[in-house]
Amino acid sequence: MAQQLRTAGLSIQLNIAEGSSRKSAVERRRFYEISRGSLIEVDTIFDLAVALEYLKKEELNETGLLVVKTFQMLSKMIVYENNN
């Protein structure tokens, strides 16, 4: 689970970086969508960690806010690329 979390977290950053280097809006959007999918994977891993009692939900309050904010930012980036 820890390794999967590391992989997904790294994927978020790397896909944003790679997407931002692409010339076409379609390609950028594709990488941002992959990044957002990895973020959802991270969120799911945290949900599973709570369900398996590795963590308490209260311990993830700040993390949850950051996940939501990041999801919103990625969604705005995707919408922007759809409009360009």
Steps between C-alpha positions, in 0.01 A plus 500: 500500500781741586678432172180551302446832680852612410452397138165675464627815673800513269275441200298812588806723486664337201188510283445869577862569404483295183163642401618857541778433249262387226414735216142395434208555736379146436830352618520730804145412599576127471792525744299716741221240492750224580632713785148548636442124480814444706372750755178301530713191552684675785168598657377141474816368664437733795138379518623142509758583767217634718279199425785265592562707814856595404401865546222689670277719286578800722868464413420565134296821530771728361601243240138473387481876451817493293366215286179694431692819418735313267205328330338840443818646355552206265136519391542870418813419299307238304208737434746767387658261250152401376430866421826561314 
